[in-house]
């Protein structure tokens, strides 16, 4: 992703000691954001939680928005490392249902590794920069889902498959967001999300493909780059 404006870090850590310090700052930020809320959190509180000086924090991040963006990028890198590894190792061995279960289990593992991160990201994506980053992330996931679907639903035309991949990603993203902001019903929402995906893909895989597309507005490049 491209950093712009207020979310641009001051510098990238190159030494191992600096990398560890940045990781500590990011871990502390999750805790502070989750405890206080993004709006009430301060860089001073994050520095105290990380046991570093505010000056040390400012060496890497100009403000809390840049810290949040770095958290988002760290999650993206971790998720894509899992997804690409899973796709490489799959070779057609997993069923669609096994893929859905593996996907949600991977999210659960990441949530356990960084408690509160999903909730923090769900509540804080408000600026145009974050919206663009979110759209870019979804587009990258949709490209990978498209590659997976192409070999599993070969009877569908390429254009329809692109839309199906985008729908899978957007629906899942919306339901994960809902689960992240509704702690009391999070497990129920996640269960229903799995069921929605299973039902949708079951219908898609058994129905004949549409030639020339269906009725409704045209979807332009659903798996392309970030929308403006």
DRENBASE-825196 format. One record per residue: residue in one letter; residue number from 0; x, y, z of N, C-alpha, C, O, CB in turn. Coordinates in steps of 0.02 Angstrom, whole numbers. Last residue first. Glycine has a CB too. Layout:
REM residues N
(dovo "a", NUM, (X, Y, Z), (X, Y, Z), (X, Y, Z), (X, Y, Z), (X, Y, Z))
...
This chain:
REM residues 228
(dovo "x", 227, (-578, 240, -309), (-566, 309, -287), (-629, 338, -257), (-629, 395, -235), (-544, 353, -346))
(dovo "x", 226, (-524, 75, -266), (-572, 122, -295), (-558, 191, -269), (-530, 200, -215), (-644, 102, -279))
(dovo "x", 225, (-374, -13, -303), (-415, 23, -254), (-461, 72, -289), (-441, 107, -336), (-372, 59, -203))
(dovo "x", 224, (-389, -129, -444), (-354, -90, -393), (-402, -53, -349), (-463, -60, -355), (-306, -42, -426))
(dovo "x", 223, (-509, -263, -466), (-453, -222, -487), (-423, -185, -429), (-430, -205, -371), (-475, -173, -539))
(dovo "x", 222, (-619, -341, -459), (-558, -365, -424), (-498, -324, -444), (-441, -348, -438), (-546, -439, -440))
(dovo "x", 221, (-718, -277, -531), (-729, -289, -460), (-668, -313, -423), (-665, -307, -362), (-783, -339, -451))
(dovo "x", 220, (-733, -189, -654), (-670, -213, -625), (-675, -228, -551), (-641, -196, -511), (-615, -162, -636))
(dovo "x", 219, (-892, -130, -633), (-829, -118, -667), (-771, -143, -626), (-760, -120, -570), (-822, -43, -682))
(dovo "x", 218, (-1045, -195, -657), (-992, -192, -606), (-926, -185, -642), (-906, -230, -680), (-992, -256, -561))
(dovo "x", 217, (-1195, -118, -708), (-1132, -149, -728), (-1081, -142, -672), (-1075, -88, -643), (-1105, -118, -793))
(dovo "x", 216, (-1351, -153, -629), (-1297, -108, -647), (-1234, -147, -664), (-1222, -201, -637), (-1283, -60, -590))
(dovo "x", 215, (-1464, -276, -704), (-1438, -235, -650), (-1379, -194, -672), (-1359, -198, -730), (-1418, -279, -592))
(dovo "x", 214, (-1464, -447, -762), (-1492, -379, -757), (-1460, -342, -700), (-1431, -371, -654), (-1567, -381, -749))
(dovo "x", 213, (-1309, -531, -807), (-1380, -527, -788), (-1403, -455, -786), (-1367, -409, -806), (-1392, -559, -721))
(dovo "x", 212, (-1201, -585, -942), (-1217, -551, -880), (-1291, -547, -868), (-1331, -558, -913), (-1188, -483, -879))
(dovo "x", 211, (-1166, -659, -1052), (-1180, -588, -1063), (-1201, -551, -1001), (-1218, -492, -1005), (-1233, -581, -1114))
(dovo "x", 210, (-1228, -798, -983), (-1194, -774, -1043), (-1214, -701, -1054), (-1273, -686, -1065), (-1211, -818, -1105))
(dovo "x", 209, (-1204, -871, -829), (-1241, -821, -867), (-1199, -800, -927), (-1140, -786, -920), (-1259, -760, -824))
(dovo "x", 208, (-1192, -1049, -800), (-1164, -982, -804), (-1207, -936, -845), (-1241, -957, -891), (-1094, -984, -832))
(dovo "x", 207, (-1307, -1147, -704), (-1271, -1133, -766), (-1246, -1061, -767), (-1277, -1017, -736), (-1316, -1146, -827))
(dovo "x", 206, (-1275, -1194, -532), (-1315, -1160, -583), (-1275, -1149, -646), (-1214, -1141, -642), (-1341, -1093, -556))
(dovo "x", 205, (-1181, -1247, -447), (-1228, -1293, -478), (-1270, -1260, -532), (-1298, -1295, -574), (-1272, -1323, -427))
(dovo "x", 204, (-1103, -1146, -393), (-1069, -1203, -424), (-1116, -1250, -461), (-1093, -1289, -503), (-1031, -1242, -371))
(dovo "x", 203, (-1196, -1058, -336), (-1155, -1037, -393), (-1125, -1097, -430), (-1123, -1097, -491), (-1100, -991, -368))
(dovo "x", 202, (-1245, -1135, -229), (-1289, -1115, -283), (-1249, -1097, -346), (-1266, -1118, -401), (-1333, -1055, -262))
(dovo "x", 201, (-1127, -1145, -153), (-1162, -1205, -174), (-1208, -1190, -234), (-1211, -1228, -282), (-1202, -1235, -116))
(dovo "x", 200, (-1099, -1014, -125), (-1055, -1049, -170), (-1085, -1115, -194), (-1070, -1138, -249), (-989, -1063, -136))
(dovo "x", 199, (-1209, -986, -37), (-1198, -948, -98), (-1155, -986, -148), (-1173, -992, -207), (-1165, -880, -82))
(dovo "x", 198, (-1189, -1078, 68), (-1250, -1079, 28), (-1241, -1044, -39), (-1263, -1068, -91), (-1308, -1047, 67))
(dovo "x", 197, (-1062, -1040, 117), (-1075, -1109, 93), (-1136, -1111, 47), (-1134, -1142, -6), (-1085, -1157, 152))
(dovo "x", 196, (-1087, -906, 154), (-1038, -922, 101), (-1050, -992, 73), (-1048, -1002, 12), (-967, -917, 129))
(dovo "x", 195, (-1183, -926, 257), (-1198, -884, 198), (-1151, -902, 140), (-1174, -911, 84), (-1192, -810, 215))
(dovo "x", 194, (-1110, -1000, 348), (-1168, -1030, 317), (-1187, -991, 253), (-1206, -1021, 203), (-1228, -1032, 366))
(dovo "x", 193, (-1012, -910, 389), (-992, -973, 357), (-1051, -1003, 319), (-1042, -1028, 263), (-966, -1024, 409))
(dovo "x", 192, (-1097, -817, 448), (-1056, -798, 391), (-1033, -860, 353), (-1033, -861, 291), (-996, -757, 413))
(dovo "x", 191, (-1149, -885, 556), (-1194, -869, 501), (-1154, -849, 439), (-1176, -864, 383), (-1242, -813, 521))
(dovo "x", 190, (-1032, -890, 635), (-1065, -952, 614), (-1110, -939, 553), (-1109, -977, 505), (-1106, -982, 672))
(dovo "x", 189, (-1013, -753, 656), (-963, -791, 618), (-992, -857, 593), (-979, -877, 536), (-902, -805, 662))
(dovo "x", 188, (-1125, -725, 734), (-1118, -693, 668), (-1068, -731, 625), (-1080, -741, 566), (-1095, -619, 677))
(dovo "x", 187, (-1095, -802, 847), (-1155, -816, 808), (-1150, -786, 738), (-1169, -818, 688), (-1217, -790, 844))
(dovo "x", 186, (-980, -739, 893), (-975, -809, 871), (-1036, -828, 829), (-1030, -867, 782), (-969, -855, 932))
(dovo "x", 185, (-1031, -608, 922), (-979, -618, 872), (-976, -690, 847), (-971, -702, 786), (-911, -600, 902))
(dovo "x", 184, (-1121, -556, 1011), (-1147, -602, 960), (-1095, -621, 908), (-1112, -647, 855), (-1207, -571, 926))
(dovo "x", 183, (-1047, -475, 1094), (-1093, -522, 1124), (-1118, -575, 1074), (-1135, -631, 1093), (-1153, -485, 1153))
(dovo "x", 182, (-973, -390, 1007), (-939, -442, 1046), (-988, -496, 1072), (-971, -555, 1073), (-901, -411, 1103))
(dovo "x", 181, (-981, -319, 873), (-1036, -346, 914), (-1010, -405, 955), (-1022, -463, 939), (-1097, -368, 870))
(dovo "x", 180, (-881, -286, 791), (-912, -230, 827), (-970, -254, 871), (-1003, -213, 903), (-936, -178, 779))
(dovo "x", 179, (-844, -404, 732), (-793, -367, 769), (-823, -312, 812), (-795, -293, 863), (-743, -337, 723))
(dovo "x", 178, (-958, -441, 662), (-936, -482, 718), (-887, -444, 763), (-889, -450, 824), (-904, -547, 693))
(dovo "x", 177, (-955, -341, 563), (-1011, -345, 610), (-992, -385, 671), (-1007, -365, 728), (-1072, -376, 576))
(dovo "x", 176, (-836, -378, 497), (-842, -311, 528), (-898, -312, 580), (-889, -285, 635), (-856, -257, 474))
(dovo "x", 175, (-877, -500, 449), (-821, -498, 497), (-822, -431, 533), (-810, -428, 593), (-753, -509, 461))
(dovo "x", 174, (-975, -454, 360), (-995, -494, 418), (-940, -498, 470), (-954, -500, 530), (-1015, -565, 395))
(dovo "x", 173, (-900, -382, 266), (-954, -349, 303), (-973, -388, 366), (-986, -358, 418), (-1015, -339, 259))
(dovo "x", 172, (-814, -483, 218), (-787, -423, 251), (-840, -389, 294), (-827, -369, 350), (-759, -374, 199))
(dovo "x", 171, (-907, -569, 158), (-867, -592, 215), (-839, -533, 254), (-841, -532, 316), (-810, -637, 192))
(dovo "x", 170, (-953, -485, 55), (-999, -511, 105), (-962, -533, 168), (-982, -518, 224), (-1039, -570, 76))
(dovo "x", 169, (-832, -463, -15), (-869, -406, 14), (-918, -429, 68), (-924, -397, 120), (-906, -368, -40))
(dovo "x", 168, (-794, -593, -55), (-750, -553, -14), (-789, -497, 22), (-780, -486, 81), (-694, -522, -56))
(dovo "x", 167, (-904, -636, -133), (-880, -676, -76), (-840, -633, -28), (-849, -636, 33), (-837, -735, -101))
(dovo "x", 166, (-905, -535, -231), (-961, -541, -185), (-940, -581, -123), (-957, -562, -67), (-1021, -575, -219))
(dovo "x", 165, (-785, -561, -299), (-793, -497, -264), (-849, -501, -213), (-843, -474, -158), (-807, -442, -315))
(dovo "x", 164, (-815, -689, -351), (-759, -680, -305), (-766, -616, -265), (-755, -615, -204), (-692, -680, -343))
(dovo "x", 163, (-922, -654, -435), (-933, -701, -380), (-877, -693, -328), (-891, -692, -268), (-935, -774, -407))
(dovo "x", 162, (-856, -571, -527), (-909, -543, -485), (-921, -588, -424), (-930, -564, -368), (-974, -533, -525))
(dovo "x", 161, (-771, -663, -585), (-743, -604, -552), (-794, -574, -505), (-777, -553, -449), (-722, -552, -604))
(dovo "x", 160, (-863, -752, -642), (-820, -774, -587), (-789, -715, -549), (-783, -718, -488), (-765, -821, -614))
(dovo "x", 159, (-913, -674, -746), (-956, -692, -690), (-916, -714, -630), (-933, -698, -573), (-1006, -747, -710))
(dovo "x", 158, (-799, -668, -828), (-829, -607, -801), (-874, -621, -741), (-874, -584, -692), (-868, -571, -854))
(dovo "x", 157, (-776, -803, -864), (-728, -766, -823), (-758, -704, -791), (-745, -690, -732), (-668, -746, -865))
(dovo "x", 156, (-918, -915, -845), (-875, -869, -884), (-833, -826, -838), (-851, -813, -781), (-918, -824, -930))
(dovo "x", 155, (-916, -1075, -767), (-937, -1006, -766), (-890, -962, -808), (-829, -972, -806), (-940, -979, -694))
(dovo "x", 154, (-860, -1200, -765), (-912, -1188, -814), (-936, -1116, -816), (-972, -1096, -862), (-971, -1233, -800))
(dovo "x", 153, (-767, -1214, -662), (-742, -1198, -730), (-797, -1182, -780), (-782, -1155, -834), (-701, -1254, -755))
(dovo "x", 152, (-749, -1197, -518), (-813, -1185, -553), (-796, -1167, -626), (-810, -1111, -648), (-854, -1127, -518))
(dovo "x", 151, (-619, -1225, -483), (-673, -1262, -450), (-740, -1253, -484), (-784, -1297, -479), (-678, -1241, -378))
(dovo "x", 150, (-531, -1143, -546), (-521, -1215, -554), (-578, -1256, -525), (-585, -1315, -541), (-456, -1235, -521))
(dovo "x", 149, (-584, -1019, -509), (-576, -1035, -580), (-568, -1110, -591), (-594, -1137, -640), (-516, -998, -609))
(dovo "x", 148, (-575, -1005, -372), (-639, -1023, -401), (-633, -1046, -474), (-671, -1087, -497), (-687, -964, -397))
(dovo "x", 147, (-441, -966, -354), (-466, -1028, -323), (-530, -1051, -356), (-539, -1111, -368), (-478, -1016, -247))
(dovo "x", 146, (-438, -846, -422), (-394, -900, -444), (-418, -967, -416), (-415, -1018, -450), (-321, -887, -422))
(dovo "x", 145, (-530, -775, -342), (-544, -788, -412), (-502, -845, -439), (-527, -889, -474), (-532, -724, -454))
(dovo "x", 144, (-459, -764, -224), (-520, -804, -224), (-539, -821, -296), (-562, -877, -310), (-578, -766, -189))
(dovo "x", 143, (-361, -676, -268), (-341, -743, -247), (-402, -790, -246), (-397, -849, -265), (-308, -741, -178))
(dovo "x", 142, (-436, -563, -295), (-395, -592, -348), (-377, -665, -331), (-377, -708, -374), (-331, -551, -359))
(dovo "x", 141, (-490, -536, -169), (-535, -559, -222), (-495, -590, -280), (-518, -638, -311), (-577, -501, -248))
(dovo "x", 140, (-379, -487, -101), (-408, -551, -80), (-451, -579, -136), (-449, -639, -149), (-450, -542, -15))
(dovo "x", 139, (-362, -367, -171), (-309, -417, -172), (-335, -485, -150), (-315, -536, -178), (-251, -395, -126))
(dovo "x", 138, (-482, -302, -140), (-468, -319, -209), (-413, -372, -214), (-417, -417, -257), (-447, -256, -248))
(dovo "x", 137, (-467, -283, -2), (-520, -327, -27), (-508, -348, -99), (-521, -405, -118), (-587, -291, -22))
(dovo "x", 136, (-358, -192, -5), (-352, -257, 28), (-405, -305, 1), (-388, -362, -17), (-359, -250, 105))
(dovo "x", 135, (-417, -83, -69), (-360, -116, -100), (-351, -186, -70), (-338, -233, -107), (-295, -74, -90))
(dovo "x", 134, (-514, -45, 23), (-535, -67, -43), (-479, -106, -77), (-491, -155, -111), (-556, -8, -85))
(dovo "x", 133, (-428, -8, 129), (-476, -62, 139), (-499, -90, 71), (-503, -151, 63), (-537, -37, 179))
(dovo "x", 132, (-362, 101, 74), (-324, 42, 95), (-369, -19, 102), (-350, -74, 82), (-288, 56, 161))
(dovo "x", 131, (-470, 188, 57), (-433, 164, -2), (-393, 101, 15), (-390, 54, -24), (-386, 218, -29))
(dovo "x", 130, (-501, 207, 193), (-551, 178, 148), (-517, 151, 86), (-533, 95, 63), (-604, 231, 128))
(dovo "x", 129, (-386, 269, 238), (-403, 203, 263), (-455, 169, 219), (-452, 108, 209), (-428, 207, 334))
(dovo "x", 128, (-393, 390, 168), (-335, 346, 160), (-351, 275, 182), (-331, 227, 149), (-275, 373, 199))
(dovo "x", 127, (-512, 448, 215), (-508, 425, 145), (-450, 377, 133), (-455, 330, 94), (-502, 484, 99))
(dovo "x", 126, (-549, 385, 383), (-518, 433, 337), (-517, 404, 266), (-520, 343, 257), (-447, 450, 360))
(dovo "x", 125, (-602, 275, 454), (-645, 331, 438), (-615, 378, 385), (-652, 409, 347), (-661, 370, 500))
(dovo "x", 124, (-585, 144, 541), (-576, 158, 471), (-623, 214, 448), (-679, 200, 426), (-587, 94, 429))
(dovo "x", 123, (-608, 112, 674), (-565, 169, 660), (-557, 185, 586), (-525, 236, 569), (-499, 157, 690))
(dovo "x", 122, (-679, -3, 702), (-705, 61, 728), (-668, 121, 701), (-694, 177, 704), (-702, 61, 804))
(dovo "x", 121, (-603, -104, 644), (-673, -95, 623), (-700, -28, 645), (-741, 2, 609), (-716, -151, 652))
(dovo "x", 120, (-483, -97, 714), (-484, -79, 643), (-556, -65, 620), (-567, -19, 581), (-453, -135, 601))
(dovo "x", 119, (-527, -141, 841), (-495, -75, 833), (-500, -53, 760), (-519, 4, 746), (-421, -78, 855))
(dovo "x", 118, (-573, -269, 813), (-619, -219, 839), (-592, -149, 829), (-629, -103, 812), (-633, -232, 913))
(dovo "x", 117, (-455, -330, 773), (-510, -325, 726), (-559, -271, 749), (-584, -232, 708), (-546, -392, 720))
(dovo "x", 116, (-375, -321, 893), (-356, -287, 831), (-415, -278, 784), (-424, -223, 757), (-300, -326, 796))
(dovo "x", 115, (-407, -393, 1007), (-435, -326, 1000), (-421, -292, 934), (-450, -240, 920), (-410, -284, 1054))
(dovo "x", 114, (-258, -486, 1015), (-325, -474, 1042), (-347, -402, 1034), (-311, -355, 1052), (-328, -494, 1115))
(dovo "x", 113, (-169, -560, 916), (-172, -488, 928), (-243, -470, 952), (-283, -443, 915), (-154, -447, 863))
(dovo "x", 112, (-189, -697, 920), (-121, -671, 923), (-119, -597, 939), (-73, -573, 973), (-85, -684, 857))
(dovo "x", 111, (-326, -706, 904), (-296, -728, 968), (-225, -702, 976), (-203, -686, 1031), (-296, -806, 972))
(dovo "x", 110, (-336, -660, 774), (-370, -623, 828), (-342, -642, 896), (-334, -599, 940), (-446, -635, 826))
(dovo "x", 109, (-269, -760, 707), (-241, -692, 707), (-272, -649, 761), (-239, -607, 791), (-252, -659, 639))
(dovo "x", 108, (-359, -865, 731), (-291, -869, 755), (-259, -800, 759), (-226, -783, 808), (-248, -915, 709))
(dovo "x", 107, (-472, -818, 662), (-476, -829, 734), (-406, -832, 765), (-394, -805, 819), (-515, -894, 750))
(dovo "x", 106, (-424, -818, 530), (-443, -755, 562), (-446, -761, 638), (-424, -716, 674), (-511, -731, 535))
(dovo "x", 105, (-410, -957, 517), (-351, -914, 512), (-365, -846, 543), (-323, -818, 578), (-330, -905, 438))
(dovo "x", 104, (-542, -997, 526), (-496, -1018, 578), (-433, -975, 577), (-405, -958, 629), (-478, -1092, 570))
(dovo "x", 103, (-592, -944, 408), (-615, -916, 471), (-571, -937, 530), (-563, -900, 578), (-688, -937, 485))
(dovo "x", 102, (-519, -1025, 316), (-516, -952, 314), (-536, -921, 381), (-501, -878, 408), (-561, -925, 259))
(dovo "x", 101, (-559, -1154, 347), (-488, -1136, 356), (-481, -1060, 358), (-441, -1033, 397), (-445, -1165, 299))
(dovo "x", 100, (-694, -1149, 310), (-675, -1161, 380), (-604, -1139, 394), (-590, -1110, 446), (-684, -1235, 398))
(dovo "x", 99, (-679, -1129, 172), (-715, -1080, 213), (-696, -1087, 286), (-684, -1038, 320), (-792, -1089, 204))
(dovo "x", 98, (-610, -1246, 138), (-579, -1181, 127), (-613, -1128, 170), (-580, -1085, 200), (-582, -1162, 53))
(dovo "x", 97, (-706, -1342, 168), (-643, -1343, 205), (-606, -1277, 197), (-574, -1253, 244), (-598, -1401, 181))
(dovo "x", 96, (-801, -1309, 71), (-818, -1301, 142), (-754, -1300, 185), (-750, -1262, 233), (-865, -1357, 165))
(dovo "x", 95, (-731, -1343, -45), (-752, -1273, -34), (-767, -1261, 40), (-747, -1210, 68), (-813, -1256, -77))
(dovo "x", 94, (-594, -1454, -2), (-660, -1440, -28), (-677, -1367, -14), (-641, -1333, 23), (-714, -1488, 3))
(dovo "x", 93, (-421, -1467, -43), (-474, -1444, 2), (-540, -1435, -35), (-542, -1411, -92), (-454, -1378, 35))
(dovo "x", 92, (-340, -1503, -151), (-357, -1553, -101), (-414, -1531, -56), (-452, -1574, -33), (-296, -1568, -58))
(dovo "x", 91, (-289, -1419, -249), (-355, -1449, -259), (-377, -1498, -206), (-427, -1532, -215), (-357, -1482, -324))
(dovo "x", 90, (-169, -1371, -199), (-168, -1416, -257), (-234, -1454, -264), (-235, -1512, -283), (-110, -1465, -252))
(dovo "x", 89, (-119, -1307, -74), (-184, -1340, -82), (-184, -1392, -138), (-199, -1450, -125), (-237, -1288, -96))
(dovo "x", 88, (-5, -1234, -58), (-4, -1302, -33), (-68, -1341, -50), (-70, -1402, -42), (5, -1301, 42))
(dovo "x", 87, (-41, -1111, -113), (15, -1148, -142), (13, -1221, -121), (27, -1265, -162), (81, -1116, -121))
(dovo "x", 86, (-143, -1071, -26), (-158, -1082, -96), (-103, -1124, -129), (-118, -1168, -170), (-165, -1015, -133))
(dovo "x", 85, (-72, -1057, 94), (-125, -1107, 90), (-142, -1122, 18), (-155, -1180, 1), (-188, -1082, 126))
(dovo "x", 84, (15, -952, 61), (42, -1018, 79), (-10, -1072, 73), (5, -1127, 50), (69, -1016, 150))
(dovo "x", 83, (-78, -851, 39), (-36, -874, -16), (-5, -942, -2), (1, -984, -46), (20, -823, -30))
(dovo "x", 82, (-134, -843, 169), (-175, -859, 112), (-133, -885, 54), (-151, -935, 23), (-215, -798, 90))
(dovo "x", 81, (-23, -807, 254), (-62, -869, 265), (-99, -890, 202), (-95, -948, 182), (-112, -860, 322))
(dovo "x", 80, (16, -689, 192), (65, -742, 199), (29, -809, 211), (48, -860, 182), (114, -727, 258))
(dovo "x", 79, (-100, -615, 207), (-82, -637, 140), (-28, -691, 142), (-25, -734, 98), (-57, -577, 99))
(dovo "x", 78, (-99, -595, 347), (-154, -631, 315), (-134, -657, 247), (-148, -714, 230), (-215, -585, 309))
(dovo "x", 77, (20, -523, 367), (11, -587, 400), (-43, -628, 365), (-35, -688, 355), (-7, -577, 474))
(dovo "x", 76, (-6, -408, 291), (51, -450, 275), (44, -520, 305), (59, -569, 272), (116, -417, 300))
(dovo "x", 75, (-120, -357, 358), (-123, -376, 288), (-67, -424, 270), (-79, -475, 237), (-119, -313, 243))
(dovo "x", 74, (-66, -328, 486), (-117, -379, 478), (-121, -403, 406), (-124, -464, 393), (-185, -353, 502))
(dovo "x", 73, (20, -226, 448), (48, -286, 479), (-2, -343, 474), (17, -401, 461), (67, -273, 552))
(dovo "x", 72, (-70, -131, 402), (-23, -162, 355), (7, -225, 383), (19, -273, 346), (32, -112, 337))
(dovo "x", 71, (-135, -100, 522), (-173, -127, 467), (-127, -162, 417), (-142, -217, 394), (-212, -72, 431))
(dovo "x", 70, (-29, -45, 594), (-62, -105, 619), (-101, -140, 563), (-101, -201, 557), (-110, -88, 677))
(dovo "x", 69, (-6, 67, 515), (46, 15, 520), (17, -50, 546), (37, -104, 524), (104, 39, 565))
(dovo "x", 68, (-123, 136, 543), (-110, 113, 474), (-57, 59, 473), (-62, 10, 436), (-88, 172, 429))
(dovo "x", 67, (-102, 164, 678), (-158, 122, 658), (-147, 94, 588), (-161, 35, 575), (-224, 162, 661))
(dovo "x", 66, (8, 250, 665), (15, 187, 703), (-41, 139, 683), (-28, 80, 672), (13, 200, 780))
(dovo "x", 65, (-47, 356, 597), (6, 318, 565), (17, 251, 599), (33, 201, 567), (71, 358, 565))
(dovo "x", 64, (-134, 399, 695), (-162, 375, 633), (-109, 333, 595), (-125, 282, 565), (-186, 434, 589))
(dovo "x", 63, (-53, 449, 795), (-85, 384, 807), (-116, 356, 744), (-125, 295, 738), (-138, 391, 861))
(dovo "x", 62, (100, 514, 720), (36, 520, 755), (4, 451, 761), (31, 401, 736), (-12, 569, 718))
(dovo "x", 61, (223, 484, 663), (208, 554, 678), (145, 563, 719), (136, 615, 751), (201, 593, 615))
(dovo "x", 60, (334, 356, 710), (265, 372, 692), (249, 445, 710), (261, 465, 767), (216, 325, 728))
(dovo "x", 59, (472, 350, 738), (443, 306, 687), (374, 328, 664), (357, 318, 606), (440, 236, 714))
(dovo "x", 58, (501, 444, 831), (553, 429, 782), (524, 388, 723), (549, 392, 667), (611, 390, 815))
(dovo "x", 57, (397, 442, 919), (394, 490, 864), (450, 481, 813), (447, 508, 758), (395, 560, 891))
(dovo "x", 56, (444, 347, 1010), (386, 331, 968), (384, 377, 907), (371, 355, 851), (320, 337, 1008))
(dovo "x", 55, (545, 422, 1068), (562, 361, 1032), (505, 340, 986), (517, 319, 929), (579, 304, 1081))
(dovo "x", 54, (469, 520, 1130), (517, 538, 1078), (537, 478, 1036), (545, 484, 975), (578, 570, 1109))
(dovo "x", 53, (405, 447, 1227), (365, 475, 1173), (410, 495, 1115), (391, 487, 1057), (324, 536, 1197))
(dovo "x", 52, (496, 296, 1269), (484, 368, 1275), (441, 391, 1216), (440, 360, 1163), (551, 408, 1278))
(dovo "x", 51, (417, 141, 1311), (466, 180, 1273), (450, 253, 1284), (395, 271, 1305), (465, 161, 1197))
(dovo "x", 50, (319, 50, 1354), (379, 62, 1394), (435, 92, 1352), (493, 71, 1356), (403, -4, 1426))
(dovo "x", 49, (199, 38, 1295), (255, 4, 1262), (320, 9, 1301), (369, -23, 1284), (265, 32, 1192))
(dovo "x", 48, (123, 120, 1376), (107, 49, 1374), (163, 9, 1343), (175, -48, 1363), (42, 38, 1333))
(dovo "x", 47, (184, 243, 1344), (187, 217, 1413), (173, 142, 1414), (208, 104, 1448), (137, 254, 1458))
(dovo "x", 46, (148, 254, 1209), (219, 251, 1228), (227, 222, 1298), (272, 182, 1310), (251, 321, 1223))
(dovo "x", 45, (9, 264, 1223), (39, 207, 1186), (112, 199, 1205), (135, 143, 1215), (31, 218, 1110))
(dovo "x", 44, (-3, 384, 1292), (-27, 322, 1323), (3, 261, 1289), (20, 211, 1321), (-104, 318, 1321))
(dovo "x", 43, (49, 470, 1193), (81, 465, 1259), (62, 400, 1294), (104, 366, 1323), (62, 526, 1302))
(dovo "x", 42, (-41, 459, 1090), (26, 431, 1080), (64, 425, 1146), (105, 380, 1154), (66, 475, 1031))
(dovo "x", 41, (-203, 410, 1151), (-152, 460, 1136), (-85, 425, 1125), (-74, 368, 1147), (-146, 511, 1194))
(dovo "x", 40, (-379, 377, 1131), (-309, 354, 1138), (-261, 410, 1119), (-276, 452, 1077), (-297, 292, 1093))
(dovo "x", 39, (-505, 420, 1099), (-476, 442, 1163), (-403, 422, 1172), (-370, 447, 1217), (-518, 414, 1220))
(dovo "x", 38, (-529, 360, 973), (-534, 433, 982), (-500, 458, 1045), (-469, 511, 1044), (-606, 452, 984))
(dovo "x", 37, (-517, 222, 995), (-468, 257, 952), (-469, 332, 965), (-417, 364, 967), (-483, 243, 879))
(dovo "x", 36, (-529, 162, 1162), (-560, 183, 1100), (-511, 225, 1060), (-469, 259, 1089), (-624, 223, 1114))
(dovo "x", 35, (-464, 110, 1271), (-488, 179, 1275), (-532, 199, 1216), (-569, 248, 1221), (-429, 226, 1278))
(dovo "x", 34, (-437, -25, 1239), (-458, -6, 1306), (-492, 63, 1307), (-543, 72, 1340), (-399, -5, 1353))
(dovo "x", 33, (-397, -27, 1105), (-453, -70, 1127), (-481, -48, 1194), (-541, -50, 1205), (-429, -143, 1131))
(dovo "x", 32, (-290, 63, 1106), (-349, 76, 1064), (-409, 36, 1088), (-465, 62, 1091), (-333, 60, 990))
(dovo "x", 31, (-205, -7, 1194), (-230, 60, 1212), (-292, 77, 1171), (-341, 102, 1198), (-176, 113, 1200))
(dovo "x", 30, (-180, -128, 1123), (-207, -129, 1192), (-239, -61, 1209), (-295, -59, 1235), (-152, -145, 1243))
(dovo "x", 29, (-126, -81, 1004), (-187, -121, 1003), (-221, -119, 1071), (-282, -110, 1076), (-172, -195, 983))
(dovo "x", 28, (-11, -18, 1054), (-64, 23, 1024), (-130, -16, 1021), (-183, 12, 1033), (-44, 46, 954))
(dovo "x", 27, (70, -123, 1092), (43, -79, 1144), (-16, -38, 1117), (-64, -26, 1153), (98, -32, 1171))
(dovo "x", 26, (102, -171, 965), (65, -214, 1012), (33, -173, 1067), (-24, -186, 1088), (112, -267, 1043))
(dovo "x", 25, (173, -60, 918), (111, -81, 884), (70, -126, 930), (9, -118, 933), (128, -118, 819))
(dovo "x", 24, (282, -56, 1006), (237, 1, 1001), (171, -19, 970), (118, 1, 994), (270, 58, 959))
(dovo "x", 23, (341, -178, 975), (316, -167, 1043), (267, -108, 1044), (216, -110, 1078), (374, -154, 1092))
(dovo "x", 22, (379, -156, 844), (331, -209, 858), (300, -200, 927), (240, -211, 937), (364, -278, 853))
(dovo "x", 21, (474, -55, 868), (413, -40, 830), (359, -92, 843), (301, -75, 851), (429, -35, 754))
(dovo "x", 20, (569, -132, 936), (538, -75, 969), (473, -56, 934), (423, -42, 967), (586, -15, 971))
(dovo "x", 19, (608, -222, 839), (575, -247, 899), (539, -191, 936), (486, -201, 964), (625, -280, 945))
(dovo "x", 18, (667, -134, 750), (609, -173, 728), (571, -200, 788), (509, -200, 789), (631, -230, 683))
(dovo "x", 17, (775, -90, 826), (723, -43, 807), (660, -79, 785), (605, -57, 800), (748, 3, 751))
(dovo "x", 16, (848, -210, 834), (825, -178, 895), (769, -128, 880), (720, -125, 918), (883, -141, 929))
(dovo "x", 15, (877, -235, 700), (833, -281, 736), (806, -248, 799), (747, -257, 815), (872, -345, 754))
(dovo "x", 14, (869, -92, 591), (904, -133, 640), (854, -176, 678), (797, -157, 689), (946, -90, 688))
(dovo "x", 13, (768, -26, 524), (810, -72, 487), (849, -118, 534), (861, -176, 519), (859, -34, 442))
(dovo "x", 12, (608, 51, 516), (662, 22, 558), (702, -30, 519), (673, -73, 486), (631, -11, 622))
(dovo "x", 11, (576, 191, 417), (567, 119, 423), (624, 90, 465), (682, 102, 450), (565, 86, 353))
(dovo "x", 10, (508, 347, 477), (561, 306, 448), (546, 232, 460), (509, 214, 505), (629, 325, 477))
(dovo "x", 9, (381, 404, 492), (440, 446, 487), (499, 409, 457), (535, 436, 415), (459, 473, 556))
(dovo "x", 8, (242, 348, 390), (288, 341, 447), (349, 386, 437), (366, 404, 381), (310, 268, 456))
(dovo "x", 7, (94, 428, 342), (161, 410, 321), (208, 405, 382), (212, 452, 421), (189, 461, 271))
(dovo "x", 6, (-29, 475, 370), (-16, 406, 388), (53, 383, 366), (69, 324, 372), (-68, 361, 357))
(dovo "x", 5, (-47, 604, 325), (-37, 594, 396), (-20, 523, 415), (1, 510, 471), (-99, 615, 433))
(dovo "x", 4, (8, 573, 161), (-13, 621, 212), (4, 601, 282), (61, 584, 299), (-85, 632, 207))
(dovo "x", 3, (16, 398, 124), (7, 467, 104), (-10, 509, 165), (-37, 484, 214), (-48, 473, 52))
(dovo "x", 2, (85, 246, 68), (73, 290, 125), (65, 361, 99), (103, 383, 56), (131, 286, 176))
(dovo "x", 1, (16, 118, -24), (54, 179, -27), (35, 224, 31), (-23, 238, 43), (43, 215, -93))
(dovo "x", 0, (41, -59, 0), (0, 0, 0), (44, 63, 0), (101, 61, 22), (-47, 0, 61))
